[in-house]
Amino acid sequence: MTSPTPRKPSAKPAAKAAGPGRPKDLGKRAAILEAAKTLFTEQGYTGVSMDSIAALAGVSKLTVYSHFGDKEALFLQAVQSKCIEMMPDELFVTDAEGPVRDQLIGIAQAFFDMITSDAAVSVQRVMMSPDTDERLRELFWQAGPQRTCAVVSAFLQARTARGELEIDDAQVAAQQLLTLVKGELHTHMMCGMPPLPVGYDAQASAHAHVTASVDFFLRAYAPRPTGTG
């Protein structure tokens, strides 16, 4: 009986291509977040489905659920992502060189740009609608306004510890600063008022408003010179 022909050694397995590893997962997560931010801004919360988010992101609905769990969690992450994108951590470095006034103006300008952006105005209008669920409003508050106030409060507290500000309650001071920066224009936009007059320099006016708000704030909280008796 003829003995069987010996098998040739199997070829060395090819190296795996970048499959479902971490980089690819992070890319999918980013795509889902971008799709969610776009759709929630354009269509509101109730008008958006997980199917539509998956389609715009170019992933399966199962992938969306595997990354974010449910629609509420995805909305929360989308709001947080937008806030961090427009007010990044670099703004709040407490050992930065230069006057605290300059850094406060940078923080205040970023906040003003964020709250007056089309996306922010659209989402805030959704939150003001009587049809919006109370739970959703709470999620938005935690992800947006509450998070922003917390990071500004931490910054003010750190600057106070360095002797650059005199603040007893950093959270109250943060709320005051953010309220000053909102000003009349934010209310104007939220009410859907007509566009500003032709020739109006919105950018210059916004910067002047932000600077004036910070200077007003500093008049209340800048360290006072010690009296000579």
C-alpha positions as CSV (number, residue, x, y, z in Angstrom):
1,M,0.0,0.0,0.0
2,T,1.4,3.3,-1.0
3,S,2.1,5.5,2.0
4,P,0.3,8.9,1.9
5,T,2.2,11.8,0.5
6,P,3.6,14.0,3.3
7,R,1.8,17.2,3.7
8,K,3.6,20.4,2.9
9,P,4.1,22.7,5.8
10,S,1.2,25.2,6.0
11,A,2.0,28.7,4.9
12,K,2.7,31.2,7.7
13,P,-0.5,32.9,8.6
14,A,-0.7,36.4,7.3
15,A,-0.5,39.2,9.7
16,K,-3.9,40.4,10.8
17,A,-5.0,43.6,9.3
18,A,-6.2,46.3,11.6
19,G,-9.4,44.6,12.5
20,P,-11.8,45.4,15.3
21,G,-9.1,46.8,17.5
22,R,-9.0,49.9,19.6
23,P,-8.1,52.5,16.9
24,K,-11.0,51.3,14.7
25,D,-13.4,51.3,17.6
26,L,-12.4,54.8,18.6
27,G,-13.0,55.9,15.0
28,K,-16.5,54.4,15.0
29,R,-17.2,56.1,18.3
30,A,-16.1,59.4,17.0
31,A,-18.3,59.0,13.9
32,I,-21.3,58.1,15.9
33,L,-20.8,61.1,18.2
34,E,-20.5,63.4,15.2
35,A,-23.6,62.0,13.6
36,A,-25.5,62.3,16.9
37,K,-24.5,65.9,17.3
38,T,-25.6,66.7,13.7
39,L,-28.9,65.0,13.9
40,F,-29.9,66.1,17.4
41,T,-29.1,69.7,16.4
42,E,-31.1,69.5,13.1
43,Q,-34.1,67.4,14.2
44,G,-34.3,67.6,18.0
45,Y,-34.2,64.7,20.4
46,T,-37.5,63.0,19.5
47,G,-37.0,63.3,15.8
48,V,-33.8,61.3,15.8
49,S,-33.7,57.5,15.9
50,M,-30.8,55.2,16.6
51,D,-31.2,53.9,13.0
52,S,-30.7,57.4,11.5
53,I,-27.6,58.0,13.7
54,A,-26.2,54.6,12.6
55,A,-26.9,55.3,8.9
56,L,-25.2,58.8,9.1
57,A,-22.2,57.4,11.0
58,G,-21.8,54.5,8.5
59,V,-22.1,51.8,11.2
60,S,-24.7,49.2,12.3
61,K,-27.3,50.0,14.9
62,L,-25.8,47.3,17.0
63,T,-22.5,49.1,17.0
64,V,-24.2,52.3,18.2
65,Y,-25.8,50.4,21.1
66,S,-22.6,48.7,21.9
67,H,-20.8,52.0,22.3
68,F,-23.5,54.1,24.1
69,G,-26.1,51.8,25.5
70,D,-29.2,53.8,24.6
71,K,-30.4,57.0,23.1
72,E,-30.4,59.0,26.3
73,A,-26.7,58.1,27.0
74,L,-25.8,59.0,23.5
75,F,-27.5,62.4,23.8
76,L,-25.6,63.0,27.0
77,Q,-22.3,62.1,25.4
78,A,-23.0,64.3,22.4
79,V,-23.7,67.3,24.6
80,Q,-20.6,66.7,26.7
81,S,-18.5,66.2,23.6
82,K,-19.7,69.5,22.1
83,C,-18.9,71.4,25.3
84,I,-15.4,69.9,25.6
85,E,-14.8,70.6,21.9
86,M,-15.7,74.3,22.3
87,M,-14.3,74.7,25.8
88,P,-11.3,72.4,25.9
89,D,-9.3,71.6,29.0
90,E,-6.4,73.7,27.8
91,L,-8.4,76.8,28.6
92,F,-8.4,76.0,32.3
93,V,-4.7,75.4,32.9
94,T,-4.2,77.1,36.3
95,D,-0.4,77.5,36.1
96,A,-0.5,79.3,32.8
97,E,1.7,82.3,32.3
98,G,0.3,85.8,32.1
99,P,-2.4,87.7,33.9
100,V,-5.6,85.9,35.1
101,R,-7.6,88.5,33.3
102,D,-6.3,87.3,29.9
103,Q,-7.2,83.7,30.7
104,L,-10.6,84.7,32.0
105,I,-11.3,86.5,28.8
106,G,-10.3,83.4,26.8
107,I,-12.6,81.2,28.9
108,A,-15.5,83.7,28.7
109,Q,-15.1,84.1,24.9
110,A,-15.1,80.3,24.4
111,F,-18.3,80.1,26.5
112,F,-20.0,82.9,24.6
113,D,-19.1,81.3,21.2
114,M,-20.4,78.0,22.4
115,I,-23.8,79.2,23.8
116,T,-24.5,81.4,20.7
117,S,-23.6,78.7,18.2
118,D,-26.4,77.4,16.0
119,A,-26.1,74.0,17.5
120,A,-26.3,75.2,21.1
121,V,-29.3,77.5,20.4
122,S,-31.1,74.7,18.6
123,V,-30.6,72.2,21.4
124,Q,-31.5,74.7,24.1
125,R,-34.8,75.5,22.3
126,V,-35.6,71.8,22.3
127,M,-35.0,71.8,26.1
128,M,-37.4,74.7,26.5
129,S,-40.2,72.9,24.6
130,P,-43.1,71.7,26.8
131,D,-42.9,68.4,24.9
132,T,-39.4,67.7,26.2
133,D,-39.2,65.0,28.8
134,E,-38.1,66.1,32.3
135,R,-35.5,63.3,32.4
136,L,-34.0,64.6,29.1
137,R,-33.8,68.1,30.5
138,E,-32.0,66.8,33.5
139,L,-29.5,65.0,31.3
140,F,-28.8,68.1,29.3
141,W,-28.3,70.2,32.4
142,Q,-25.8,67.7,33.8
143,A,-23.9,67.3,30.5
144,G,-23.9,71.0,29.5
145,P,-24.5,73.9,32.0
146,Q,-23.6,71.9,35.1
147,R,-20.3,70.6,33.6
148,T,-19.4,74.0,32.4
149,C,-20.1,75.7,35.7
150,A,-18.1,73.0,37.5
151,V,-14.9,73.5,35.4
152,V,-15.1,77.3,35.7
153,S,-15.6,77.0,39.4
154,A,-12.6,74.7,39.8
155,F,-10.5,77.2,37.8
156,L,-11.6,80.1,40.0
157,Q,-10.9,78.1,43.1
158,A,-7.4,77.3,41.9
159,R,-6.7,80.9,41.0
160,T,-8.0,82.0,44.4
161,A,-5.6,79.6,46.1
162,R,-2.7,81.2,44.1
163,G,-3.8,84.6,45.5
164,E,-4.9,86.0,42.1
165,L,-8.6,86.3,43.1
166,E,-10.5,86.7,46.4
167,I,-13.5,84.4,46.2
168,D,-15.3,82.8,49.1
169,D,-17.7,80.7,47.0
170,A,-16.2,79.7,43.7
171,Q,-19.5,78.0,42.5
172,V,-21.5,81.2,43.0
173,A,-18.8,83.3,41.4
174,A,-18.7,80.9,38.4
175,Q,-22.5,81.2,38.0
176,Q,-22.2,85.0,38.1
177,L,-19.4,85.1,35.5
178,L,-21.3,82.9,33.1
179,T,-24.5,84.8,33.6
180,L,-22.7,88.1,32.8
181,V,-21.2,86.6,29.7
182,K,-24.6,85.4,28.4
183,G,-25.8,89.0,28.3
184,E,-28.7,90.3,26.2
185,L,-27.6,88.8,22.9
186,H,-28.1,85.2,24.1
187,T,-31.6,86.0,25.2
188,H,-32.1,87.8,21.8
189,M,-31.1,84.6,20.0
190,M,-33.1,82.2,22.2
191,C,-36.2,84.3,21.4
192,G,-35.6,84.0,17.7
193,M,-35.3,87.7,17.2
194,P,-34.5,89.0,13.7
195,P,-30.9,89.1,12.5
196,L,-28.8,92.0,13.7
197,P,-28.6,95.1,11.4
198,V,-26.5,95.1,8.2
199,G,-23.0,96.3,8.9
200,Y,-23.1,95.3,12.5
201,D,-19.7,93.9,13.5
202,A,-20.9,91.0,15.6
203,Q,-17.4,89.6,16.3
204,A,-16.0,92.9,17.6
205,S,-19.2,93.6,19.6
206,A,-19.1,90.1,21.1
207,H,-15.4,90.5,22.1
208,A,-16.1,93.9,23.7
209,H,-19.1,92.4,25.6
210,V,-17.0,89.5,26.9
211,T,-14.1,91.8,27.9
212,A,-16.5,94.2,29.7
213,S,-18.1,91.2,31.5
214,V,-14.7,89.9,32.7
215,D,-13.6,93.4,33.9
216,F,-16.9,93.8,35.8
217,F,-16.3,90.4,37.4
218,L,-12.8,91.3,38.4
219,R,-13.9,94.5,40.0
220,A,-15.8,92.3,42.4
221,Y,-13.2,89.5,42.9
222,A,-9.7,90.9,42.2
223,P,-7.5,91.1,45.4
224,R,-7.8,94.4,47.2
225,P,-4.6,96.2,48.2
226,T,-3.9,95.8,51.9
227,G,-4.5,99.1,53.7
228,T,-1.6,100.9,55.3
229,G,-3.7,101.8,58.3
